[in-house]
Amino acid sequence: MSDNTDIDETTGIPAPEGASELIDTDYEIGQDNIETQIGPVGLDIHNPVFLISGLSVVVFVIYALLAPQQAADFFGWLRPTLTSTFDGFFLSAANIFVLFCLVLVVSPYGSVRLGGAEATPDYGYAGWFAMLFAAGMGIGLMFFGVLEPAYYFGTPWGDEPLGAVRPFTEDGALIPENVDAARRMALAATSYHWALHPWAIYAIVALALALFSYNKGLPLSIRSAFYPILGERVWGWWGHTIDIVAVFATLFGLATSLGLGAQQANAGLEYVYGIPSNVTVQVILIIGITAVALVSVLRGLDGGVKVLSEINMIVAIALLLFVLFTAGAVGIFVDFGKTLAAYAQELIPLSNPFGREDDGYREGWTAFYWAWWISWSPFVGMFIARVSRGRTVREFITCVLIIPSVVCIFWMAVFGGTAINDMIANVDASAVKANVIDAYKPELSLFAMLDGLPLAAITSTVGIVLVIVFFVTSSDSGSLVIDTITAGGKIDAPVPQRVFWCTFEGLVAIVLLIGGGLGSLQAMVISTGLPFTVVLLVMCWCIFKGLMQEHKHI
């Protein structure tokens, strides 16, 4: 942290430096909290946010453990119902978020500095980007980096984006004249899910939290962003409801990622070392990794998350460079350029929520992704806000929106492009085609791609380690964020509260895996992402009003 930052010892939130318009409110951070001691354990919890959300999560875990089949049947019905009903709403909302961010970049409000006119950044660019990527999309990039481009390229079950052509006949033979068009659309459709739209969602939540906490002096909590329209009512049940929805969205968004990570790590262990892939092993993995995350929790933000994030980014970059150069760097760079062009050209058609016939892609993939990113947004947004003090709004949005989008597209071009090349060159012997197209085993896609490159056993082991450490980082970061919300905006609440949330993140992932696997994970993330989408749309207006007042004051 910067030496010149004036820390409020009661809340842990830095005071604004230089010109900034504080909101005049009688509310004191933590005034509704319950402070108590249970044996050696000290608690400082917000009443009623912690009690309602905590008890609800405990009840959910107990129900799913006692009635796993009933839970599995319910989740199996819930996911397709929500995606087919609300796909247009999710797509329209995501488009609004992107446009809002781009308008802020070019507007005069982009000059507002988060933390006050004289604030300086708490972290350098290297540490900032490392934490942003590790918390934001680590597990997702590892799981979907090969799967999604390869799947769209083969499109065997009617999920063709925008009705793209297929490169394979019904019996699996290659159709050479369709290859280029199929590759182009596969990489463009994948980039659509990992570039501007998700990062715009994250940027909006992060900007709202940073602005109303660091510039306006309000608690670092989701409810604070709604002060411009709710006023003092934001400290009552309106605010309680907003924060409780944010806790549920964050918890189930994290559980989905942790469940995917456990499935992929288990698949890699089976692929490389013969360890059976089943729910029992995945539960053991979640328990073990949650235990490691608890150690990171005890070490704190700088000693835990920051160190793990930087180590993980170094290893991830090393794996990226290995795939890039062993698979043919020149060809991949050409693919990257073509992918950027294809993404730019197809962005508007892919964003169109109406009059389309590619239901499999739009409902099964895009609607799920937007709900997932929105569920993750309280977690990633608050985490980005915590490490982004001192940046101007323009610098903040540019770095959070544009640069990560380009890096994600490059990642997909390297991993996805290599997988597609393998399917083209080895139609009958491709491990990628066998595990993604012929038999859909999504958790094996990364290891199938690495199997076609040198040192497959070593790189697959590195891939497993990356998934596990991303898992630990997400669990630790997520418990930090949920604890901040349920502690009334305090960022220095007692560690046992973070231990509670870290533990129950793992338990929720376990019960969802037991109660239906991937489908259950996706169903819960969509059901919690839906109401939080409405919260984000209102948040955009609140940000605009807050920036307008701040810019006028300065």
N, C-alpha and C positions, 0 to 999 in steps of 0.2 A: 504493500500500500504506500501511497505518497506520504512523505513525512509531514507535509503541510496540511494534511486533511484533519479538520477538527471533528473528532468522533464524539457523538453523543453517547456518554457512557451508559445511559439507561436503555437505549434502543440499538446502538451499534450502527446507526445510519449517519453518514457524514452530513454535516451542515453545508448549505450552499456557499460557494466562494465567489465573491464579486456580486454584481447585480443579478437579482433574481426576485420574482414576485411570490413571496410565501403566502399561502392561503391562511386566513385568520379563522381559526376554529378553536373551540374550547376543548376539543377531544385530545386526550393525551394517549400516546401509543401504549397499549397494554393496560388501559384503565379498566377494561372489562375482564381482564385475565384473572384466573384463579392461581394463586401461588401457594403451594403446599409442599410438604415433605412427607414422603412415604418411606420410612426407614432411611437408608442412605441415599435414596433417589429424590432429587428435587424436581418439581414440576412448575411450569409457568405457561398455562394453556388458556386459550381464548374461549370464553364462554359465550355462546353455545357452539361455535364452529367445530372445535376439537371434539366435544362430546357427541354431537350428532354424526359427524363424519366418521369418527373413530368407532363408535358403536355400530353404525351401519356397515362398515367394512368387516367388523368382527362377525356380525350376524350373517353377512353374505358368505364369508368363508365357512362358517358352520353349516349353513344350508347346503352349499355346494358339496361339502364333504359327506353330509348325511344322505343327500339325494342326488348322486352324480348323474344317473340316467335321466331323471326328470330335468335337471339343469341342462344336460346335453341336448335334449329334445327342444327345450325352450330356446337355447342359443341357436340351434339349427334352423328354427323358424324365424328368429329375430333378424339375423343378418340380411338374408335376401329381401325380407319385407321392407326394411329400412332403406336399403340401397336402391331398390326399384321405385320406392315412393318419393324419396327426397333427393335423388341424384341431381335433378335440375336446381334445387335449392343450394346444394353443396357447390356445384360448379359456378353458379351465379355469384355466391358469396365470395368464393376464392378470387374471381375476376375483380370484384370490387376492392379486395385487399391489395392486389397488385397495382391497380390504377391509383389507389390512394397513396401508396408508398412512392410511386413515381412522381405524382404531383408534389409531394412534400420535398423531394429532392430538388426540383427546379423552382420551388416557391421561395419567397423571402424568409419563411420560417425555418428553412434549412440552416440558417446561421445561428440558431439558438443552441447554446452549449449545455449539455446535460451535466448538472452539478453546479451551475452558476457561470457567469461570464468569464471568471478567472480560474475555473477548475482545470486541472491537468489530469491526463489519463492515469489510472491506477496500474495498468499493465501495458507492457510493450506489445507490438503487433504479433510477435511470435507466440507469446503465452496466450494472448487474446484469441487468436485463430485456433490454437490447439484446443483450448477449452470449448470454444464454440462448436467445432466439428465433433469432438469426442462426445459432448453432451447432446448435440443436435441430431446427428444422423449416423453415428458410428455403426451400430448393429444393423441398421437398415441398409447401408451401403454394402456391408459384408454379405447380407442375406440376399439382396435383390440385384446386386451389381452384375451378376452373371444371369440369374434367373429371368429377369424381366426382358432384357433384349433378346435372349435366346427364345423365350416363350413367344414373344410377339413375332419374331422372325418365322417360327414354325407354325404358329397359330392353328393348332390342330382341332380346337373345339369351338370354333365360331367366335373367338375373341379378337378378330382382326380390327385394329384401330382404323377408323374411317373406311372400313371395307378394303384394307390393303390386300394386295395379291399374295398368294401362297407360293413358296418356292419348292414345295414338295408335292408329289402326286399322292393319291390315297394309299398306295403301296410303299411310300417312302422314297421314291426315286426323285432326284433333283431335276428341277425345271430351270435350266441355265438362264433363259431370258427373263425370268422373274426375280433373280437373285438380287440385283442392284436395287430395284424398287422395294423389295421386302426388307433388305438391310437398312435402307434409308428410313423407312417408316418405323421399323423396330427401334432404332436409336433415337429418332425424333419423339416417338410416343413415350419412351422411357425418360428422356430428358424433360419432357413436359411434367412428369410427376416429381422431379427432383431439383428443378431449377427455380424459376421466379416465384411460383405460387406458394410452395411451402415456406420459403424463406421470407416471403411477404407476411405470411401468417405469424411467424416467429417475431419478425421485426415490429409488428403492430403491438403485440403484447409487451415486448421488451421496452419499446419506446414509451408506452403508457406508464409502465411501472417506474422507469427511470425518471421521466418527466415529473410525475406527481409525487415521487418520493424525494429525489435529489434536488429538484428545483422548487417544489411547492411545500416541502416539509411534512408530507403525509406518510403514513405507514407504508412499508414495502409490501403491499397486499393488493390483490386484484380489485377489491372494492374501491380503493383510493382513486382509481381512474375515473370513477363515475361521480365524483364530487361536483363537476360542473353542471350536471343535470339533476342530481339528487340532493345536493347540499348536505346539511347535517343529518338527513335521513339515511345517508350512506353508512352511519355507525349503528343503525338499527337492523331490523329484519331484512330490509332490501339488501344491505351489505352482507349480512350473514348468509343469505341465500346465494348471492354471487360467489362468495368464497367457498361455500360448501359444494356448489356445482364445479368450481375450479378444482377442488380437492379430488372429487370423483373422476373428473376428466383426466387429471394428471395421473392418478393412481392406475386407472385402467389402460391409459395410453402407455404407461411404463410397463404394466404387466404384459401387454401385447408384445412389446419389444423384448422383454426378458424371456417370454415364452418362445419367441422366434430364435433368440440367441441360444437357449438351451437345446432346442431341436437341432439347430445347425451344429453346435459344438458336439452333440451326441452323434450326429451323422458323420462328422469328421472323424471322431474317435473310432467309429465302426469301420469307416472307409480305410483308415490308415492302420489301425491297431486291432480291429476285429472285436471291439467292445460292442455288445449288442445295443441296438437302437430301440428303446422302448420308453414308456412313460416312467417306469421305475428309475432308470438311469438318469432321465431328464430331471426328475424330482431331486435325486441325489446331487446333480449338478447345481440346481437352483439353491439348494441348502448350502452347499459348499461355497458357492460364489457369493451368496448373501452374507455368509460368515466373513469372507474376505472384505466385502463392502462395509461391514460393520467396523472392521479395523480402520478402513479409510475414513469412515465417519468420525472415529475418535481422534484422527490426526487433523481434522479440520480442512477448510477450503484450500489453503496454500500448501499444506503438508500432505493432503490426500488427493483431492480431485486434480489440482493443478499438476502435481508430479505425475500421476497416472496418465493424465491427458497428454502431456508432452512425450512421455515414453511411448504411448500408444501411437501418437502421430508419427514419430520417428520410424516405428516398426511398420506402420501402414504405408508410409512413403517408400520405405525399402521394398515392401512387397509390390507396390505399384510399379516401381522402377524395374524390378526383376521381370514382371510380366511384360512390361513395355518393351524391354530390350531383347528378351528371349523370344517374344512373339513377333517381332519385327517392328521397330520403332517408326520407320518411315511410313509404312502402310497405315499404322495406327494414327499417326499425326494427320495423314490425309483423311482418314475416317473422322477424326476429330473436327477438322475443318468442315467436312461435309455434314457432320452432325449438327454443328452450330448453325449452318445455313438451313438445313432441313427443319431444325427446331424453330428458327425465326419464321420460316415460311408456313409451317403447320401450326404455329402457336394459336392463332385465332380460330382455325377450324376445330382444333382439339379442345379449345376453351368454350366452344359454342354449346350451350346446354339444351338446345331445342332442335327438333326436326332431324335427329340422327337415328341410324338403324344399328349402330354397333353397340347393342345393349351389353354384351359380355364385357367389352372394354370399359365402357362408360360407367356401368353400374358395379361390375365385379372388381374393377381396379381403381378407376378415378374416384368414385364416390367413397370407397373405402380409404384411399390415400388421404383425401381431403379431411375426412373425419379423424383419421389417425394423426395427421399433422395438427389439427385443431385441438385434439385431446392432449397432444404433447405441448401445445403452445404455452400453457401456464408454467409448466416445468422449464422448458427451454427459454421462454421469454423472460422469466424471472432470473434464471441463471445468467442469460446474456446481459440483463440489466445490472446484475450484481458486478459484472466484470467490465462494464462499458462506460462507467462514469468518466467524465472529462472529454468525451467526443462531442462534436457538433452533430446536430440532427442529420445534416447532409452527409457527413463522413460516416456516421453510424449506419444510415440506411444503405449507402453505397457499399460499405464493407459487408454488412449483414445480408444484403440482397444480391448484389451483382457478382462480387468475387466468389462467394460460395457456390453460386449457380454455375459459374464457369468451371470451377473445380469439380463439382458433381458431374457435369456433362463430360469432362475429361475422364473421370473415373469410369463412367459407363462406357465411354468409347474404348478405353483400354481393356477392361474386363469383359464387357459385352461384345466388343468387336473381336476379341480373341476367341470367345466362345462361338460366335457366328462363323468365323473363319474355319474353326475346327469342324463345324457341322458341314460346311461346304466342301472342305478338302477330304473329309473322311465320312462320307454319307452313311456307310454301313458299319463303320467301326467307331464312330464318335461317341465318347462317354457322355458328352453334353447332350447330344440328341437322344441317347438312350434314357437319360435320367430326367430330361425336361420335356421332351416331345413324345417319345414312344411310351414311356411310363413316367407319369408326373410325380417326381420326388424332389420338391423344391429345395429341401434342406441339403441336398447333395450337389446342387448345381455348381457351387464354387469349387468343390473338391474334384468334380468331374472335369472342369476346365483346367485346373492345375495338373491333373493327371496326364494331360497331353503335352506338358512342358517338362524340361529337365528338373531334376531334384524334387520330384513330386512329393515324396514322403516328408522332406524338410519343409517345403513351402506349405504343405497342407497342415503340418504341425504349427507353423507360424500363424496360419489362418485360424486355427483353433484357439491359440493364445490370444490373438487379436479380438476374436469374438468374446472371449471370457473377460478380457480387461475392459473392453467397451461395456460389457455387462456390468462389471463392478463400478465403472465410472457413472453409468446411467443410474444405477441403484443409489449410489452415494449422493449424486447431484439431486436426484428426485426426492430423496428423504429430506435433504436440506431445504428444498423449495416447499414441499408440503408442510414441513415443520414451521417455516416462516409464516405461511398462510394461517395455520392453526394456532400460532402463537400471537395472533393479532398484529402481525407485521414486524415483530421483533426478529432480528437476525442473529441474536446471541442467546437464544433460548437454551435451556439445559440440554445437554447431549442425550440423556435417556429418551427424550421425546423423538429425536431423530432415529435412535435405535428402534423405537416402536414402529415408526413408519417404514424404515428400511426392512424390518422383519416382515411386516404385513404386505409390502410390495411383493416379496418372495412368495408369501403364502397365497396371495391372490393369483399370481402366475401359476402356482402349483394346482390350485383347485380348478382353474380354467383349463389347464392341460388335461387334468383327470376328467373333467366334465365336457369333453368334446374336442380337445386339441385346438388346432389352428382356427377352425370355424368359430369356436366359443370366444377365443381371443379377439377375433375380428368383430364379432357381434357386440361385445361389450364396449369396444372402443368406438364403434359407430353410435351406439345408444347414448354414450356420454358426450361424444363430439357434437351431436345434433343440438342440444340446448345451448352448448357453449358457443356455437356458431352465432346465435342471436346475440350473445354477450359481446362477441368480437365486433359485430356490425355496429352496435351502439357505442362501443369503445372508440371506433374511428371518429365519430362526431365529438366525443369527449376530448380526444387528442387534439383535434382541430381547434376547439375552443381554448384548451389549455395553452397551445402554442401561440395562438393569436394574442392572448393576454400577456404571455411571457415576452413575445417580440415587441409588443407595444410598450411594455414597462422598460425594457432595455433601451 
